[in-house]
Amino acid sequence: MPVAPSLSPPAATGPRRRAVLRSGLALGLAAGAPLHARAAQPALRVLRAVPAQVPLLGGAYPETAVWGFDGQVPGPELRVRQGDMLRVELRNGLPEPTTIHWHGLRVPHAMDGVPHLTQPPIAPGASFTYAFRCEDAGTFWYHPHANSPEQLGRGLSGALIVEEAEDAAPPVDRDVTWLLSDFRVGPDAAIRADFGEVRDIAHAGRLGNAVTINGRVPQGGFAVWAGERIRLRLINAANARIFALAFEDHAPLVIALDGHPVAPHAPEGGRVLLGPGMRADLILDMTGAPGERFAINDSFFPRGGYRLTELAYAEAPPLRATPQPAPAMLPPNPLAEPVLDAQALRVEIAFGGGMMGGLAEATLDGERLGMRELLRRGMAWAVNGVVMAGHAHKPLFTLARGQSCIVTLRNATAWWHPIHLHGHAFRVLARNGAPTAHREWRDTLLMAPREEVRIAFVGDNPGDWMLHCHVLEHHVGGMGGVFRVA
């Protein structure tokens, strides 16, 4: 029997009506109250990073000990309007230092949350207040940048939604956020403490055996109504898992990537591909019939495909008799367009290392070391031949403020890497020499093994900024660096 929705069906929407239902229904989406802070001094939101217990696996399993913002996994969903100020005080109730990085937000340097690069780490029992204006609308998220593999691996992450102006948002019946993650747990439902294993560092990263949506292993399906239109915001908050989601007998349209609008289009190959740190906004029309069920499958790992959840249609009449028109493109965010001329700085960055990568040796702390010795020291990756341990480094390159930059990224390894730039968004220009179909703006780029990608951006946010792989074990294993905007 289909899972019955816990709420009455949404009324049909007018062209300018905002979505009012933001719950995850059967999946238990924990959405925080919207933050509409338009005053000169916006209200302060307090977040506490603390140990907690949550029913991660559900059913007959015991609760799982986690670390969570406000004791929740994921943390409270923060919502603001584009152009609003956000003020968040983080109080550290953990047994170790932490920070918050506002992933994808173009924040001032001092607000970026990178220990020893943009701020001192927040000690246990201490606090720090983040305050910045949200210039871009879209789907973003927040997480620590201190001991990231363990702190995210224990549950510390949350969604940050920056809403478009009232008349710019697409008309939908529901606006739903799915924060995707996975956890490595034992038969007692406890998170395994085997963080920092060299095997994870040198291979695909820490992959969990319990895949979650909004902090719970899905059970019973996601309740929907025939004829409704959903804006589905997908966030990959996993340490290392890459998702490739296919919606059985449904045709999602991608309307934004990493928060930034893109011409509505079907996902390539029919699958929504999300590396760690990446986001996608979808328009999903419920074209099934009352009472039907349709699988949402993850098939990224060919020998490890599985059913993530199902669309479970209510036994109720359709919300509307005729299909809705195709959605219009969202208004662009205020991003400076890179100028691809002789004045642009041209940079080449090669990522090497890992098992089967062919890297014989690399430089660590000024010392040339072979791969065996690097692995003994917990390192496996290099950027332009240098193993980048920690967060603060000599910059890979320096831009004058306002200067355009064209970067050629080469993945000389046997593994996938989501490369994340802090403080900026970039155009994806070409992959393996072929122009991209959408020239999309992104802040996190998934690179296939042996792939070459060309991107461009304007260095308009001064400071020293991280550039790193968002497979968190790869980052701590040496795949990171810094660029400077002077």
N, C-alpha and C positions, 0 to 999 in steps of 0.2 A: 504494500500500500504506500502511496506517496506520502511524504511528510507534509502535514497540513501547515500552512503558514500560521505564525503566531499573531499576525496582525491582519486587519481587514485589507482587502485589495486596495491599492492606491487608485484614486480617481483619475480619469483621463486628464492629461495636462494640456494647458494652453501654451502658446509659443514662448511666453516669457516667464512661465512659472518655475520657481526653484524647486529642486527635489527636496522633499521634507522627510523622507524615510531614509535614515542612514544606518539602520541596524543591519547586522549580518544574519538576522533571523536564525535559522538552524545552526549556523556556525558561531553564534554568540559574539558578534562584533562589539568590542568595547570602544565606543566613540566618546571622546571627551566633549564637554560643552563647547560650542563655537566661541572663539575669541574675537569679538568685534571691538577692537581697541583702537578707536579713531581719535581719541582725545590726545592732547599734546603730551600728556603723561599717561600712557596706557597702563591698564591694570597689570599687576605683577602676578604671574603664574609660578607657583612653586612646584618643582618636581623633586622627589626624593628617590635616590638610587639605593635600594635596600634589598636584603635577602627576603624571600617570601616562599610560600607554598602555593602551587596552582595545579588544577586537574589537567595536566598537559595531555595525557593519553586518554582520559575519560574511562567510561565503563567501570570495570571492576578493579582497575589499576589504582594503586595509591597515588596521592598527590606527589608532585615532583618539586624538590627544592630548587629554586631558581634565584637569579638576581633580576629585579625588575624596577622600572620607573614607577613610583607610587605603589610598588608591590604587585604590579600587573605585568603580564606578558601577552601581547605587547604593551608598552606604556600607553598612557592616554593619547587619543588622537587629538592633535592640536589643529584648530581651524582658524584662519584669519582671512581677511579680504586683501586683495592685491593693493599694495601701497600702505598697508597698516604697519605700525610698529609692533614688534613682539618683544616682550620682556619676560624672561624665564630665569628664576633662581634655582640652580641645581644644588641640592644639599646631599652631601656624600655620606650615606650610611653603610658603605661597603667596607670591607677590611683592607682595602688597597686604594691608591689614588685613581681618579677617573676624570673624565671631561665629557662634554657633548660636542660632537661635530654635526653641523646642520647640512646633511648631505644634499648637494645640488643647489643650495641657496648661495647666491652671490653676496656674501656677508662681508663686512669689514674684517681686515686681517686679524684683529684682536679678538674677534668673535668666532673664529673658525674651529677652536677646540682641539688643536694639535699640541700635545705636550712638548715643551721645550722649544717649539718653533713659533707658536702664536700665543701661548700662555703657559704659566707653570701648572703642572697637574694639581688637581684639587685633592688635598689630603683627606683621609678619613676624618669625619666630623666637621670638615670645613665646607664652605659654600662659595659659589661664584654666580654672578648675575650676567646673563647674556641679553643684549638689547640691540636690535637692528630692525631696519625697515625691509619688508618683504616686497622686493621690486618686481618679481616674476610670479605670475599665476602658475599653478600646476601642482603636481603630485611630488612631494619631497619626503624626507624622513630624517630621523635623528638617531644617533648612536654614539657610544664612546669611541675615542681614538687612543685610549690608554689600554694596554694589554688587550687589544681588540679581539684576538681569537677567543680568549676565554670569556671576556665580558659580554660579547655578543653571543657566544656559544652557550652562555648561561641565561640569556633572555633579554638583555638590555637593548631594546630598540623600540621605535614608535613612529607613527605616521605624522607628517606635517602637511596639511592641505592648505594651499593658498588659493582661495576662490576667485574666479573672475568677477568683474563687475556684474551686477544683477542682470543687465540686458545683454551680456556677452556669453553667459553660460548656455550650453546646449539644453534644449527642453527634454527632460527625462523624467521618468516616474520615480526612479531611485538613484541616488548617488552612493555607491558602495565601495569601500576600501577593503582589499585583501592584502594583508601583509604576510608574505610567504616566507617560511623558514624551515629549518630542520634541526633536529637535536639528536645527539648520540646518547642513547639511554641503554641501561641494562634491563634485565628481566624484572627488577624491582622498581622500574620507572625512574630510577635516579640517573641524573646526567653523569656520564662517565668522565672522570677527571684526567683523561689521557690527552690533555692539551699539549701542543708543542712537539708531538711525535715527528721524528725526522721523516718517517714514511709519508705522513700527510704533507709535510713541508715540500718534499721533493716530488710528489705526485700531484694529485688533483685537489689537495686540500682536505680539510676535515668535513667529510660527508656524514650526515646523520642518518639514522635508521627510523626516525619518526618525523614525517613531513607534516607541517602544520599550516593552517590558515588562521590568522589572528590568534595564534598561541594555542590552538587546539588541533589535535588530529581529527579531521573531518569525520563526522558520523551522521548518517541519515540524509545527506544531500543538502543542497541549497534551495530553499523554497522560492518558487517564482510563479508568476501568473501569465497565462497565455495572453499575448498581445502587448505586454508591457515592454518598455525600453529602459535599460539600465546603463548608467555610466559606471563601468567597473574599473577601478584604479588598482593596478597590480604593482606591488613593491617586492622586490627580491631582497630580503634582509638576511639571507643565509650566509654562513661563513664561506661556502665554496660551491654549493649546489647550483647548477644551471638548469633552468626550467625551459621546456619547450611544450607549451600547452596547446592542445587541440580541443575544440568545442564540437562534439559530435552533432552533425546535422544542423549546425548553427554557423552564421557568417559574421563574426565580429569584425568591426572596423576600427583600426588604430587611428586615434585622433590626436594623440600627444605621446612623445617619447621623452623620458627623463624630465617631464613637466612641460616641455615646450611643444607648441602646436605644430602639427604636420598635416598635409593634405590627407583627408580621410582615405584610407586604403586597406585592403585585405592584407593580413600578415603574410609575409613571404612563405610559400610552401604550406600555407594553412595553419602554421603554428606560431604562437607568440613566444619569441625567444628572449629570455631574460637572464643575463649573468648577474652575479652578486652586485648589489648596489643599483641596478637598473630598474626603471619603472616604465610602465605603459598604461595609457588611458584608452579604454575601449568603449565603443558604443555596441551594446549587445541587445538585439531585438529577440524577444521570446516568441519564436515562430512555431513552436510545438503546440500540441493539443492538450486540453485539460487532462490530467492524470498521467501524462507521459513522463518518462525519465530519459535523460541523455547524459552520457559520460563526459567528463573533462579529464583527459588523459595527459600525462607527462611522458614524453617519449624521447627526451634528450639522450639518455643513455640507452643505446639500442637493446642491450641485453638486460636492462633494468627498468623497462617501462612499467607503469602502474596507473591505476585510476586514482586521481587526486580526490575528486568528489563527483557529484551528479547535479544536474539541474532537475529539480523535482517539481513538476507542474501541479498546482492545486486543482482539485476537482471543482472548478468554478468557471463560469462563462468568461470568454476572453474580454479583456478590457476595451478593445476596439475591434471593429469589424474589418478595417482595411489597414494595410501597412503604412507606416509613417514615411515621410520623404527622407531622402539621404541627408545626413547632418552636414551643415556648413563647416568650413574650417574655422577654428577658434582664432580670435585676434592674436597677433604676434606679441611676444614679450619684448621689452625695450632693450634689445641686444645690439651692440655695435657690429656692423657688418665688416668682416675682414676684407682688406684691399689686397688683392693678389697681384701685386706689381713688384718692381725691383726694390722698393723700399721695405718690403716685408722681410723679416728675418726668417731664414730657412734653417731648419734643425733636423737632424736625423738621430733617432733613438732606437737602439737595438736591445731587445730583451733576450737573454740567453740563460741556459742552465736547465736544471731539473733532470730527472731520469730520462734517458734516451735522447737528451738534447745535444750531445756532442760537445759540451763545454769542458775542455780539459783543465783549465785553470782560470782564476780571476783574482782581482785585487781586493783584499779586505784590510781596512785600517792601514793602508800603505804597504801591505805585505802580499807578495804574489804567492798564491796557494793553489794546490791541485784540488780537484773535486772531492777526493776522499777526505782530505783534511777539512775542507769546507763543510762537508756533511758531518764530520765529527764535531764541529763547532755549531751545528744546527743551522747552517746556511746552505742554500742550493741554487740561488738565482743571482743574476748580475744585470746591471743596466750599463750599456756601453763598456762592458768588461769590468765593472766595479760592483762589488757587493755592498748594498746600501743598508747597513744596520742602523736601526733607530729612525728618528724623524728629522733631525737637523743635519744638513749636508751642505757642502759647497754647491752652489747652483749649477745645474746642467747647462743652463743658458739664462741670459738676462735680456729683458725687453725694456725699452723706454716706454714710459706710460703713454698709452694710445697707439703704440706700434702694433701692426699686424704681424702674425707669426704663422708660418706654414710648417707643420711638423710631419715628417715621415716616420711612422712607427713600424718597426719590423719585429715580428714574433719569430725568433730563430729557435723556438722550442717545440717539443712534441705535445704541448698542453695548451688549453684555452686560458685566456687571460682577459678579465674585464679591467681596462685601464681607466682610472678615475683621475680627473683634474679638479683640484680645489679652487674655489674662488672665481671660476670662469665656466662658460659654456662654449662649445666649439662646433663648427660646421664639419660634418663628415663629407669629404669631397670625393674620395675614390677608394676602392678596394682592389688590390692587385692590379692597379692601373686602369680599372674601368670606373667611370663616373657613377656615383650613387644615384638611385632613382629619385630620391627626395631631398638630398643635401640637408639632411636633418640636423637640427641642433641637439647636442647631447652633452652630458658631463661624464658619462661612463661608457666606454666603448668595448664591446666584446670582440676579441681577436681570436680567430681560429689558428690552429697550429700552422706555422710557416707562412702566415698571412702578412701582407704589407698593406697598411692603411695610411691615407693622407688626410690630415685634418687642418683646420685653420681657425684662429681666434684672434681677438684684439686684447692685448694686455692692458686692460683699463682698471684693474683693481690692484693698487700697490701693495707690495709685501713679498715675502717668501712663501711659496705655495707648494703643497705636496703634489706629486704625480706618482701614482703607485697602482699596483695590481690590487683589485678588491677581493680576490681570493686571499683571505686574511693571513693564511699560513704562508702564502707566497710573499706577501709584503714583509712579514717578520723574517722570512728567509732570505731577504735581500733585494726584492723587486720593488724598489721605491726610489724616489729622488725628489729634488726640489728645483723649481724654477723661480726666477726673481722678476718682479715688475718694479722698476726703479722710478 
